[in-house]
């Protein structure tokens, strides 16, 4: 079918002046052999492609897509294709807090991770965010039907995530179970404390602790995807006073790599000014991971050009 993919205004807000380039990169990661042609009609932006009908659900899950139209002569027919997410979008978008990861960038990271990861048919993917914050990446993973785990050092994160899910599950009447506990012994510093949410047969667990101890905090589990939005250096600084997260990532890298299963993929969202792509490349190649061919740089401000880098455990 000849299709027009309508770019969402949310994508323009997420990817700024580079939204067409990012959309193009995301599409080609999924369909590298497909011709794609950008087009502007009035104030609307489209990508023109030709694909089979069975690709419609996957297309509707691309982070930049607002709608899909079929061309028939001089007519455009709206295709009513749902992305098939298992939980409502409010679980991701309704949470508001300072420093929140952009929802579409996180969705982009998961989409690209799925492309490169080795996931057997019928297998339930497991995702880990080792710097989880209040859980945007984990909530997206849950919507995708994955089991989600996260590690966060800020003890306030548990209360923030619990408050958000308690409110939204009540408003949306979503059945779930909530439990709490500790990995190891309970302690006043709350190291190893976790909140777990069960939605039917899918689980989300956020654990407080040091990401350098990811293996212990996840109890030795291996993950298909490890997705992390690294601090951009504006609101965060390391104990040494630098805004570059590379020293922290270097300390965490062995534990992160160990948490990946064979065929698993590490996706990092980062400010390409610091750390440089080459530094991240060298760090994780030295840890035995294989870099994958993907990049989607987009300028957020004078001091931030956000990008993604992908590695696979062979």
HELIX and SHEET records of a PDB file:
HELIX    1   1 UNK A    9  UNK A   15  1                                   7    
HELIX    2   2 UNK A   16  UNK A   18  5                                   3    
HELIX    3   3 UNK A   19  UNK A   30  1                                  12    
HELIX    4   4 UNK A   53  UNK A   55  5                                   3    
HELIX    5   5 UNK A   56  UNK A   60  1                                   5    
HELIX    6   6 UNK A   90  UNK A   93  1                                   4    
HELIX    7   7 UNK A  103  UNK A  116  1                                  14    
HELIX    8   8 UNK A  136  UNK A  143  1                                   8    
HELIX    9   9 UNK A  156  UNK A  172  1                                  17    
HELIX   10  10 UNK A  211  UNK A  213  5                                   3    
HELIX   11  11 UNK A  214  UNK A  217  1                                   4    
HELIX   12  12 UNK A  246  UNK A  259  1                                  14    
HELIX   13  13 UNK A  277  UNK A  286  1                                  10    
SHEET    1   A 5 UNK A  37  UNK A  41  0                                        
SHEET    2   A 5 UNK A  44  UNK A  50 -1                                        
SHEET    3   A 5 UNK A   2  UNK A   7 -1                                        
SHEET    4   A 5 UNK A  65  UNK A  72 -1                                        
SHEET    5   A 5 UNK A  75  UNK A  78 -1                                        
SHEET    1   B 9 UNK A 177  UNK A 182  0                                        
SHEET    2   B 9 UNK A 193  UNK A 199 -1                                        
SHEET    3   B 9 UNK A 202  UNK A 208 -1                                        
SHEET    4   B 9 UNK A 147  UNK A 152  1                                        
SHEET    5   B 9 UNK A 126  UNK A 129  1                                        
SHEET    6   B 9 UNK A 223  UNK A 229  1                                        
SHEET    7   B 9 UNK A 260  UNK A 271  1                                        
SHEET    8   B 9 UNK A 304  UNK A 312 -1                                        
SHEET    9   B 9 UNK A 290  UNK A 291 -1                                        
SHEET    1   C 9 UNK A 177  UNK A 182  0                                        
SHEET    2   C 9 UNK A 193  UNK A 199 -1                                        
SHEET    3   C 9 UNK A 202  UNK A 208 -1                                        
SHEET    4   C 9 UNK A 147  UNK A 152  1                                        
SHEET    5   C 9 UNK A 126  UNK A 129  1                                        
SHEET    6   C 9 UNK A 223  UNK A 229  1                                        
SHEET    7   C 9 UNK A 260  UNK A 271  1                                        
SHEET    8   C 9 UNK A 304  UNK A 312 -1                                        
SHEET    9   C 9 UNK A 298  UNK A 301 -1                                        
END                                                                             
